[in-house]
Amino acid sequence: MRSWQIVRLVAGSFILLSLALGVPGSPLFLSPWWLAFTAFVGVNLLQSALTGWCLMESLLRRFGVQGGC
């Protein structure tokens, strides 16, 4: 997998997990504060789209994960 694919995989997983932990109707519900983490991931995705820079992708490339299309 390339770095951009891993970033999207991790972001999607974080969003689904934080929704499962933060939505009161979920069987995994812990606290509504988990929804703040969902917003944090969303803001980071928005920032990445607007600036073209993503910290996680930069770190993955340093660890040797291939970037690009």
N, C-alpha and C positions, 0 to 999 in steps of 0.2 A: 504494500500500500504506500501511496505517496503521502507527504506531509499534510496536504490540504484535505485528503480523504480522512486521515486520522483526526484532524481538528474537527471536521464535521461529525464524525462518528462519536467523538467524546462529547461535543456540545449537545448533540441530540440525546445521548444517554443521560447527561447531567440534567437536561430539561425534563425528560420523562421521569427520572428518579425523584427530582425535587417536587414535581407535581404529585407523584404518588405519595410523597411524605407530607405535602402541604395542603392537599385538598381534603376537607373534612369528610367527604363521602368515601374516601379511599380506605380499603382495609389496612393499608400500611401507614395511615395518618399518624403523625407525631405532633406537629405544630404548624400553624399557619405561617410561621416565620420562614419555613422552607421556600415559600413563594418568593421571598426576597432573593434567594439564590437563583431562582428561575429568571427574575428580572436582571440580575447581575450577568448571567450568561447571555441574555438577549441584548443587553447594552454592549457587551464585548463583541458580539457578532455584528451589531450595527456599526460600532467604531471600526472594526476591521474592514467592513464593506466601504466605509467612507474614506478611510486613510490608506487602505491597501497594506496595512501592517498588522500582524498578529503575533503576540509574544509566544504563544504555544508553538506556532509554526516555526518561529525562529529557533526555539529551543530544540524542537525535533530535528531541524536541519543540522544543528550543532552536534547532535548525537548520531548523525549519519543517515537520517531518513531522507530519501530522495524527494525533492520538491518538483514543482512544475506539473504540466498537464499529462 
